[in-house]
Amino acid sequence: APTSATLAHTMAAAVTRRSNALRVDVPGGEAVAVSVAADSPVAKRGLGAKDDVWVAADEGGIMSGDGNRPLLFRTMKVKGSILHPYRFLMLVRLVAVVAFFKWRVEHKNQDSVWLWTASMTADAWFGFSWLLNQLPKLNPIKRVPDLAALADRHDDATLPGIDVFVTTVDPVDEPVLYTVNTILSILAADYPIDNYACYISDDGGTLVHYEAMVQVASFAALWVPFCRKHCVEPRSPESYFGIKTRSYIGGMAGEFMRDHRRVRREYEEFKVRIDSLSTTIRQRSDAYNSRNKGGVSATWMADGTHWPGTWVEQAENHRRGQHAGIVQVLLDHPSCKPQLGSPASTDNPFDFSNIDTRLPMLVYISREKRPGYDNQKKAGAMNVMLRVSALLSNAPFVINFDCDHYINNSQALRAPMCFMLDPHDGQNTAFVQFPQRFDDIDPTDRYANHNRVFFDGTMLALNGLQGPTYLGTGTMFRRVSLYGIEPPRYRAENTKLVRKTGEFGYSTSFINSVPDAAIQDRSITPVLVDEHLRKDLATLMTCAYEDGSSWGRDVGWVYNIATEDVVTGFRIHRQGWRSMYCSMEPAAFRGTAPINLTERLYQVLRWSGGSLEVFFSHSNALIASRRLHPLQRIAYLNMSTYPIVTVFILSYNFFPVMWLFSEQLYIQRPFGMYMGYRVAIIAMVHLIGMFEVRWSGITLLDWFRNEQFYMIGATGVYPTAVLYMLLKLVTGKGIYFRLTSKQTEACSNDKFADLYTVRWVPLLIPTTAVIIVNVAAVGAAIGKAATWGFFTDEARHALLGMVFNMGILVLLYPFALGIMGKWAKRPIILLIVLVMAISVVGLLYVSLHAPYTGEWSQVAVSLGRASLTGPSGSG
C-alpha cells in the first residue's frame, strides 16, 4: 500500500500540474492562475507538511466530551526539544540576575552611593519587569480551527447568527474608501446570508458616510454575486484589483475574463462617486440653501430633506458634539430562501442565474450627542451598537472591526465558530481574537508596524493560559459575555441573567432581549421596523440612557480608559471566561497602519497611556478575583505597568552625559566585572528571544525591529505616558489621546511618501536628545582612549562603556532615519553625519584634555592610530 508521504507527494504534484495548466491574461498585465494554486489551503491540507516546531497535544483521542464527536479545532504544543531548553534558559537567567544582585550588594560603590542606589533600583525593576514578561510565556499553545469538522457538525441552516460592528469617526482621518471596502468585504463573506447583519457606527454623524453606505448597498448588488460566482479572494475590491497575480478557483473560467473586466470598470466608477461625495453634498446643499435666502446653511440629503446629523456648516443641533441619533436600515434582512439572479441579457451582461443574489442586512447608526455628556469615544459607540442590534437582530455572537480592517479570507466568520460551538468547552469561551495583519507597510518595516512579536509571540503564549487579550478589532464575542454575565461554569442553571433593576438601563424591549441572546444556536429572525420599534431604538441611542446603569463598567465596553479593548477583555477574563487565539491562512483580516513616525508614536502613546490608566483603576490585575488564572494575572499586570520601566531606561540612556564632565565616574566597581555581568545577562535575554523567534514563527527582522522600536518608545513615548498619568493622578483630569490618522500623503508614484514626511512634535525631542548624548559619549570615549593611551584601565573602561552607547545608537537608527525626512532615502548620509559628529567630539575632547598627556604630537599620533585600528585593534 502507498505510504501517506507518497500520497501527499502525488497530490502536491497533481495540484501543481493543475495550477500551471491554464493561465488567463487579465487586462492590465495581470495573470490569473485558474484552478487550485499550490499554496492554497486545499493544497496545503493535502501536502500534510511536517511541522518541526509544533506537535499535536494530547486531547484524549481528539474526541469531545460525549466521546464520539471530534473536536472542532486541533491543539498544538511546542516540541519538548525546543520548549525545555527555552524554559531552562529562563531559569538560568533568573539565577544569573540573583547572583548579579548579590555581587553588587557585596561590592557597594562607596564613591558614588547615590548613583549606585539609583542603579540598583533600576536594575531591580528591570529584573521584575522581565519576570512579569516571561512567566506567562511558559506554555505557548496553538489552536487551529477545523472548518471541515465544523461543516460536518453544522450545516448553513444551523450556524448561529452574527452581528458585525464597524466603527468610524472622521472621513478625513479615516478615508471613506477604506470604510466602503471593509463593508463590501463583510457583505461578501462566506457565511449564511440570512444569519448575519452588518452595522456601521458613524460617530461623526456626517452625511458623507451615510451616502457612501447608500452607494455601497447599490454596488454590493454586483460585487457580492461576482465574488460568489468566481470564488473571489480577497473580497475587498480595492485589495482584490490591486493584486497583479491571483489564483482562480472558481468553476467558470470561460466567463471570468469578461466579468472581471466589467466589474473592475464598475468599481472604478464607484470610486469616483465615493471620492466626489463631499463635493456633491456641498454643491447640492448650496443649491438648496440659495433658494431659501435668509435661512440657515443646512446640509441637504438627496431626497431634499435636512440631514439630521452634523452639517457641513455646523449649526445648533447639527454639529459634531450635538446632533440627533440616526438609525437607518439600508439593506433589509433577507429571506431564508435563496434568490437566484437573472441570466445575461442586453441590459444585464452578467449571468447570475445560478448565484444567490441576496445581501445581508446593513444598518447605519449615528448615536445622539449633546453638550455636557461624555460620549466615551469608541467604547460609547460600541455600546450603542450593542443595544441597537439587540432589537434588530440580537445575534448571539458579535464581531467588531475598525473601519480600515477588511475581511481578507471569506471563511473568516466561520473559523471562530470552531471554538464557540465546540462541544467540549465552547460555551465558556467569551471571545476569539485574530492577529492583526497590515497592508502597505514599507518593505523593511522600519517602525515595527507588523508587531509580530506581540501578535504571534505574546498572544500565542497567553493561549496556553486563559487566552489572549482583546485587541480592539478582529474579535468575535459571545454577546452575553459583553453583558457582564458569568460563564456557565460559574452560573447555576435557571439563573436570571438580569441581576438587578436598572443594570441594563430601563428599556423593557432591550431587557427582554437579554435571555434570547444567551441561546447559542439562535439564528437571526426578521423584525418589522415600525414606529414603536423606532421609538425604542431612539431611546437606546440617547445620551441619558446609560445614567444610573452599569453600562461602561460592568456591562458593555468599559469607559474612561484610553485602551478600552484591553480593559474590557480583562473584565471578561476576571469573571472566569476564557478566550481563544485564532490564526489562519490566508490571514482572516487585514488593515492599515501608520508608517509615518509621528503618527506611529502617537498611536503607541495612546496604548501606553491607556495601559497605565488600567493599572490605576478598579481594573488593576492585583485586585481581580481568584477566577483569573495566576499567570494571566501576571500578564495583565505586565501590560498595565510596562511603561514605568522606561523611566529607568531613559535615565541610563542619559547617563553618558556625565562622562563629558567627569573623568572617573563609575556605577559599580570593579567596572570590568560589572560590565561582564551585564553583557552576559543581556545576551541571555537575546538568546531566549531566539527561542521565541523559533516557536512563534517570526523572522529575525521582526524580532530586531521590535527591539529597535521598543527603545524608540522607551526614550520618548513611554516616559511621556508616565508623565501624563502623573498629571491625571494629581489633577484628576482625564488624558486626551488624539485619533491616529489613517490619511496618507502617498501619491501614485511614491507609495511610501508618508515614511519620509517629518512632522515635528514635542514627542520627538527626548529621543533626539538621547541620540545626541550617545553620539557625544562615543566621541568622548574615543577621545579619552586617545588621550590616556589605549592600554590604560581608564581607556579600557571608556571603550567598554562605548559598547553600550553604540548599542543604543543601533537601536535608535530607525528614529534617526525618520527625522531625516527625504534624506533618509540615502541612509549612507546618516552614517557619514554620525562619523563626522563622533570625530568632532573626539577631537574636541582631545584639545580640551591634552595637558594630561603632555605633547600635542603624541596625542595626534595616538588618535590617528585609533582611527585606523578602532577600539578592537587597540587592546
N, C-alpha and C positions, 0 to 999 in steps of 0.2 A: 504494500500500500504506500502511496506517496506520503512523504512527511509534510508537516504543516509549513515548514520552511520552503519546500518545493512548491506547494500550493500558493504560498504568498508570493514567491518569485514569479510563478506563472501568471497570477492575477495582475501583478505590477506590470509585467511585460505587456499583457493584454490591454491594460489601461493606457500605457504609454503609446501603444500602437494606435489605439482608438483616438487618443488625443491628438496625434500627429496626422491622422488620416485625412482630415479636412480642415482647412482654414479659410475663413470667409473674410475678404477685404471689406472694410467699412470705410465710408467716406471720411476723409481727414487723415488718411495714412494710418488708421488703426488696423489691428489684426485681431480677429476673434477666433479662438480655438473652439471648434464645435465638438460637442460631446464632453465626456468627463475628463478633466485635467488630471495630470499625475499627482498634483499636490492638493487635490480636492479632498474633502472629508471622506468621501466614498473610497477613494484610492488609499488614503491613509489607513482606513479601517481594514482594508484588505491586506495591506502590507504587513501589519502587525509588527512594526519595528520594535526591537528590543530596547527598553529603557535602561540605561546604565546608572541611573541615579535613583529612580523611584521603583518600588516593588509593591505588589498588592498587599494590603493589610488583611489580617485575619478577621473576617466578619461572620464567623460561624457558618461557613459554607455559602457565603454571599446570598443568604436567604433572609427574608424579612421575618418579622415576629410570628407570623402564622405558620412558618415552616415550609411553605410550598410555593411562595411567590418571591421572585428575585427582587433585590433592592433596585431602586430607580437611579442609583448612582454608584460609582466604584470609588473606594477609598484607597489611597496610595500613601505609603510612608517612605521616608528616606532610607536607603540601604544602610545596614549596620556598618559597612566598611567606610562610609562617609560620616554617618551620624555619631558613631562612638568616638573617633578622633576629634570631631568637632566639639563634642561635649568635654572631652578630656582636656583639650586646649583651653577651653573656658576656665576649667578648674585650675590649670597650671597658671594662667594669667592672674586668677584671683589670689593664688598663693604668692605669686611674684609681687602683686600690689601690696599685700600684707607685709611681706618681707621688706619691701621698699619703705613703707611707713615705719617699720620697726628700726630700720637702719637710719632713717632721717631723725627719728627721736633720739637715738643713741649718739648722733653726731649733730647736735643742735648748733646752729651757726650763732656764736656769741657776738660776732662783729656787727651783724645787722639783724637783730632779733625781730624787729617789726616786719622786715622783708621775709624772713624765714617763716614767721607765723602766718602771714598772708599767703605765702606759697603753700604751706601745709593745708590751710583752709581750702584753697583752690583745688589742690590735689585730692583732698578728701571728697569734695563734691564731684570731681571728675570720676573718681572710683565709684561713688554712689550712683551717679547717673549712668555709668557704663553698666553697672549691675542691673539697674532698672530696665535698660535697653536689652540686655542679653537674656535675662531669665525667661521672658515669655517666648524665646526662640528655641527652647529646649526640645520641642516636639513638633516640627513642621509637618503638616498633613495636607495632602491634595485630594480633593473630591471632584470626580469627573462625572457630569450628568450623562445618563444613558438614554438618549432620545428614542432608541429602538424599544427599550423596555417600557418607556412612557407610552409609546404608541400601542404596545401590546396590552397595556393595562387600561388606558384611557383613549377612546376614540374622540373625534372632534366634538361629538354631542355631549360627552361627559366632562370635558375640560371646564374648569371653573371660570368665572368672569374676572376680567382685569380692567381697572381704571388707570389710564395713563395720564400722568400730570406733566405739563411742560410750563416752565415759568420764564417770563421775560419782563423787562422793565423799560429800557430805553432803546428806541430804534436806531439811535446813532452809535452808542457804545456797544450795542448788541445788534449788528446789522440784520435787517429783516430777512435777507436772503438765507442766512443761517437758520432762522426760525422756520421759514416755509419748507426748507429741505428736511428739517427734523420732523415736522408734521407729516410731510409726504412719505417719509420712510416709515413712520408709525402706521399710517393708513394702509400701507402696502405690506405690512408684516404678515408672516405666515402663521396665523392664529385664527380660530373660528371667528368669522366676521361679525356674527351677532353676539359674540361673547366678550368683546372688549370695546371700550369707549375712550376717546381722547379729549382731554380738557386742556385748554391753554389759558393761563392766567397772565393778563396784561396789566402789570402793576402800575404802568404809566397812564393807562386809560386813553391811549391815543387812537385816533381813527385810522392811522396808517396800519396798525396791527390788525384792526378789525377787518378792513378792506383787503388786507393781504390774505386773511383767512378765507374771505369770500372767494378770492382768486384761487386759493388752494383747493377749496371744495370743488371748483369748476375744473381745474386742471387734473385733479385726482381721478376724475371720471375717465380720463385717458391713460394716465400714468399707472394707476393701480392694475387695471386689466392687462396692460402691456407687461408689467412685471410678472403677473401670474401666468401669462401665456408663454413667456420665454424664460421663466425662472431667473429673472434678473438679480444679480448681486453686485454691489450693494444697492439698496433701494432708495437711496438719496440721489436724485438725478444729478446734482452738481458733482458728486463724487463718482457716480457711475460714468457720466460722459467725460470725466476728467481722466479716466484710466485709458491708457493707449492700447494695452493688450489685455484682453479678458477672456475667460473661458465661457463657452456656451454649452449649457447642459439641458437646454430645452429640447423639445421634440419636433420643432417646426423650423428647421434651419432654412428651408426654402423661402419662408416669409420673413425671416428675421431681418435681412438687409433692408427690405422695403419699410418694415415697421420701424426699425431703428432710425432710419433717415428721417422719417416723418415725425416721429416723437421728438427727436432732437430739435427739429425745426420748431415744433410747437413749444418746446421748453425754452428755446432762445427768445421766442416772442413773449412767453410767460415772464421771463426775467426782465424784459424791457418794461412790461406792465408793472412789475413789482418795483423796479428802480424808479419809475416815474410817479409812484403813488403820491409822494409828498407834493410834487408839483401839481399833479392833477387835483388833489384835495384843495390846495391853496387857490388854484385858478377857479375851481368850482365855487369855493366859498366867497372869493372876491366878486364873482358874477352875481351870486345871490345877495350879498351884502350891498352891492351897488344899487340894487332895486329897492332896498329898504334904507333909504338915506335917513340919517339921524339915529338909526338903531345901533345895537352892539355889533361888533365884528365877530360874528359867530362862525363856527366850523360846521359845514353842512354835509350831510350824508348824500349818497347818490339818489335816494328816494325823495329828496327835497325837505328833509326834516333836520332839526338841530341835533348834533351829536351830543349825547348826554355826558360824555366823558370830558377829557381835557381838550380845550380848544387850542388852535394854533396861536391865536391872540388871546392869551389867558384872561379870564374874567371871573367874577364872583360865581361860585359853584361850578366852575369849569376850569380849574387849574389842577396841577399835579397833586397837590395835597388836599384838594377839596372838590369832589365830584360825586355824583350818584353811582350806585352799584349797577352793573350791567351783566345780564346773563342772556346769551343768545345761542340757541341750538341751530348750528349751521347745516349739519347733516343729521337727519333723524335716525333713530335706532332702526336698523334694517330688519326685515322679516327673517323668519327662521329658515325659509326655503330658498335655495339658490335661484338667482335670476340671471339667466344666460343673456349675453349680449346679442346684438344683431349681426348678420353676415355683412361682408363688404358690399358696398353699393356705390353709385355715382356720388352721392352726398357724403358717404362714410367709407373711406378707403381701408378701414381696419376691420378685420374679420375676428370678432369676439363671440362668435356663435356658440363656441364650446367653453366659454370662460364665464365664471361667476363675476358679475359686474357690481355686486353690492359693495357699499362702502361702510366702514364703521361709523359710529356716532361721533360727531365733532361738536364741541361746545366751547364758546368764547366766554371768558369771565373777566370782569374787572371789578374788584370789590369797592365798596363805598369808602371814601376818605373824607375826614372832617378835621378842621383845626382843633388842637387840644388833645388829640388822640395819638398815641404812639402806634404807628402802623406795623412795627416789628418786621419790616423788610420781608425777606423771602419766607421766613417762618410764618409770618402772619398770612401771607398769600397762600401758602401750602395748606394752612388750617382752614381757610375759606374754601378752597377746592375740595378738601376732605369732607366738609359739611354739605356743600352743594351737590357733589357727586353722590352722596348718600341718599339723596332724594330722587336723583335722576337715574342712577344705575345701581348703586350700592354693591359693587363687586366686592367679593371677599378679599381680593388682592389688589394692591395699587403699586405702580412703579413710577418713579419720577425721573425727569431729565432736565438738565439745563437746556436753554434754547439752542445751544450750539452743539449738542450731543445727539447724533442721529443713530438710527439702528443700522449697523453695518452687516449684521448676519440676520437674515429673515427668520431664523429659528430662535432668535434671542428670547422671545417671550415664552417659548416652550421650555427652555433649559432650566430656569429656576423652579418650574413646576416639578421637576425631578426631585427636588429637595422638599418643597412644600407638601407634596402629595405622597411622600414616601410612607409606606405603611408602618414602618418600624418606629420612627420618632418624628416624622414630619410635622405633626400637629404642634410640636414645641419649638418649631423654627419660626422666628419672628420676621427675619428678612434675609435676603440673598444679595450679597454685594458683588458686583462685577468690577474688574480692574478698569481704570480709565486709560484709553489709548487715544493718541492725538495725531492729527494730520498737520502737514505744512510746518513741521519742526525743522530747523536748519540741520543739515546732514551730520554735523559734529555734536549737535545737541548742547550748545555752549552753556546754557543755563539749567541743564538737567530737567527740562520740561517733561520728558517721558517719565521721570520719577519711578523707574522700575525697581529700584532698591526698596522703596516703600511698598509699592503695589505687589510685586512678585516676591518680596522677601518678608517684610514685616507682616503684611496681611496674610500671607500663606502660613506663617508661623502661628498667628493667632487662630487660624483654622483648626489647630490642634488643641485649642483651649475651648473657650465659649463661643469663639467665632470672631470674624473681623469687625471692625468698627464701621459705622455708617459714614460714607464719604461724600454725601451730598447729591450725587447723580448716578444713574445706572443702578438703582437699588429697588428691588421688589419687596414690598412689605405685606405682611398679613394685616389686614385693616384693624382687627381688634387689638393688635399689639400697639398700634398708634393711639388707640383709645385709652391706653393705660391699663388694660385688662390683663390679669395674670395669666401665665401659660397653663394649659390643662393639668400639667403635673402638680401644680400647686393650687389648683382650683377644684373644689368639691363639685360633684355633679349637681345639676339643677341650681347652681349658684346664680343669683341675679347679677347680670352684667352691669346694670346701672346701680351703683352702690349708694349714692346719696342724691338728694334733690338738688338740682342746680349744678351738678358736676359737669354736665354737658351743655349747660345753658337751659333755656326754658322753651325751646321749640318742641312741641309734642311730636310732630312729624319726625324730627331727627331722632329723638329719644326712642321712638317706636322702631326706627330702622336699625338700632344697635344690635338687638338679638339676631336679626337676619344676617347681619354682616359676619356673625360668628359661624355661619353654616359654610363649611369649607368648599363643598361641591356645588355651591349656589351659582347659577348662571344669571345673566342679565335679562331682566324682563322689561319690555317696553312700558313706559308710563305716558299718560296724557298730560301734556303741559297746559293745564287750564289756568284760569285766573286765580283759583285757590292755591295751586302749586306755585305760581309766580310770586304770590304774597309771601309764602313760606320761604322761597329762595331769597327774596329781598331781605327778609328778616335775618336769615343766616349770614348775609353779607354786611350787615350794618356794623359800624364801629363799636356800638354799645352792646352788641350781642354777648360778648365774652365777659362783660362786667359781672363779678361775683361768681364766675365759674372757674373750673380747673384748667381751662384752655391755656396753653403756653407754659404749664408747669407739669401737671400730672396727665394731661390729655393733649394729644397732637404734638406738633413740633414745639420745641422748648424756646422760650423767649429770653431776651436780654443777654444773650451770648452771641458774639460775632460768628463763632463756629457752631451754628445751630444743628448741623448734622452730627458732629461728634457727641454733643451733649444729649441729643435725642437718642442716639444709639446707646449711650451709657445708661440712660433711664430705662430703656428696654432691657438691657442686659442685667441691670441690678434687680429687676423683677424676677429673674430666673429664666428668661427666654434665651435661646441661642441663635446664632446666625451662621450663615454658610458663605464661603468664598467660591465663586464660580468663574472659571476662565475657560474660554472656548476658542476654537479656531475655525474660520476667521473670527477676529475679535467681535464680540457682541455689539459693542457701541464704539463710536469714535467721535472725537470733538476737536476743539481748537484750544490752543494755549498761547499765552503772550510770549513772543520771542524778543520783545523789547525789554531791555534791562530794567528800566524804571517801572514798567507795568508788572514785570515779574516780581520785583522787590515789594511792590505794594500788595500783590497777591499773597506773598509769604508773610508780610506784616499782618495782614488780616488773620491768617491762620494762626500765627504765633500769639498774637494778641488775644484771639479767642480762646486759645488753649489756656493761657493764664487766667482768663475770666472763669473758665471751668474750675480751676483749682480754688479760686477764691469765691466759690458759690456753694449752694446747697448740693451741687452735683460733684463735690470732691470725692474721689475714689476712696479716701481714707474712712469716710463715714457711711459707705454703702452697706447694704445688708449682706448677710452671710450667703445669700444666694449667688453672689458674684464670685466666680472662681478666683482663688487666691492669686494665680499668675495673671488672670485677666485684670484683677485689681491693680497689680503692679504695672501692667501695660498702660492702663488708663492714667495711673499716677505719672508714668513717664511722659505720656502725651500731653499732660497738663503742666509739667514742670520743665520740660527740656529747654525753654528759652533762658532759664535762670543761669544755667551753666555757662552761657556765652558771656556773661559779665566777667567771669574769670578768664575766659579765652581772650576777650578784648584786652584785659589787663596784661596778660602775658605778651600779647602782640605789641603793646605799647611799652613794655618793659625795656626793650633795647634803647629807648631814648635816653635812659640813664647812663648807658655806656658812653654817650657822647660827652658827658660831663664828669664822669668818674673813671679813673684808670683801673681801679680794682674794686669791683662790687659784685659779690657772689651771692646767689640764692642759697647755696649749700656748699660746704667744704667736707671732704675733698671734692673739688668740682669735676674732676675726671670720672670718679666713681659715680657721682650723681648723674652725669650725662650718660654713662654706660647703662645704669638702671633705666633711665628714661627712654633711651633708644630701644632697649630690649622690650620694655612694656609697650611702647608704641608699635614696634614691629609685630608683637603678638596680636595686637588689635587687627592689623592688616592681614596677618595670617588667618585669623578667624574669619575675616572678611572674604578671603579666598574660598573658604569652605562654603560660605553663604552664596558666593557667586556660583559655586558648583551646584548646590541643590536648588537654588531659585531659578537657574537657567538664564540669568542676565549675563551681559558681556562685561569685560574688563573696562571698556569705555563707560558703560553705565555706572559701574562702581566708582570709577575715578571722577566722573563728572559729579556724582553725588558728594564725594569728599570735597571737591572744589566748591560746590555751591553751599555746602554746609558752612565752610569757612567764610564765604561771602556773606551769608546770613548772620553768622556769629559775630562779625565785625561791624555790622550796621543795623540790620533789620531786627534781630532778636533783642539786642540791648534797647532799641527804640521801643519795642513792645513792652519790655520790663519797665521802662520809664513811663509809658502810657498807663500801665497797670498801677504803678505807684501814685500817679496823679489821680486815677479813678478812686483808689482807696482813700486818698487824702481829701479830695474834693467831693466825692460821692457822685460825680457826674460820669455818664457813660462815655464810651470811646466811639468816635465815628471813623469807620474804615471805608474808604472810597471803593466803589464798584470797579472791579478790574475791567478795563476797556478791551473789547474784542475787535474794535475797529482797527483796520490795518491801513498803512500808507503804501503798501506794496503795489507796484504797478505791474503791468503785464511783462515787462522786460526785466524786472528785478523782483523776484518772488519774495526775497528776504530783506526788503528795504528796511523794515522795522528793526532788523538786527543791527543796523548801522545808524540808527537815529538816536541822538543823545538828548534826553530830556532831564536837564539838571534840576534836582530837588535836594533838600537838606539831607534826605536819606542816603545820598551818595557820599557825603562828606566824611563820616567816620572811617569807612573802608579806604577811601582815598588817602586819608591821613595815615592809616596803618601801612599802606604801600610805601608812602614817603619815608616813614620812620624806619621800616625794614630795609629799604634801599640804602638809607644813610648808615644803618647799622652794618650792612655788608661792607660798604666802603670804609667805615671806621675800623672794622675788624682787619681788613687787608692793610690799612694804614698802620694799625698797631703792630701787626706782624712785621711789616717792613721797617718800622721804627725801632722795635725792640730786638729784632732778629728772629728768624723763623724757628730757631731751635730752643728758644726760651719757653718757660712754663706759661708766661703771660701770653705769648703768641699762640701757643697751642690751645689755651683756653679760649682766646678770642676766635680762633678758627673753628673750634667746637661749637661755640655759640652761633657762628655764622651759618652752620648747617641748619640750625633752627630757622634763621632768617630766610635762607634760601628756600626752605620748605614752605614757609608762609607765602613767599612770592610766587612759587609754582602754583599753590592752591588759589591764589588771587589772580592768576593770569587771565581767566575769562572776564573778570571785572575790569581789569586794565584794558582789555580789548574793547569792552563795552563803552568805556568813557572816551575812547579814541574816535568814535564815530566812523566815518567813512575811511579814515586812515587804517582802520583795523582790517581792511581787505588785504593789506600787505603787512602781516604780522612781523616781518623782519624789521620794520620800522620801530616797533615796540622794543625788540631786543637791542637794537642799536641805541635807543634812548636810555634803556636801563644800564647798558655797559658804560655809556658816557657819564651818566649820573653817578654810578659807583666809582668810576675813575676820578671824577671831580672831587667827590667826598674824600676818597683815599688820599689824593694829592693835598687837599686842604688840611687833612689831619696831620700829614707828614710835615707840612710847612709850619703848623702851629706847635708841633711837639718835637721839632728837630733837635733842640738842645739836649734832649735825653740821650742822644747817641753821638753827639759831637759834630763831626764834619758833615756838611751837606752832601759831599760826594759819596760818602759811604751809604747814606740814606738812599740816594738816587740809584746806586748800584743794587742795593737790596730790593728796592721797589721794582726795578727793572727785572730782576730775577723772578719776583713774584708774578709779574705779568706774563713771563714766559713759561714758567713751570706750573703756576697755580698752587693752591693750597696742598693738593695731594703730592706735588713734587717737592715740597719744602720740608717734609717731615717723614 
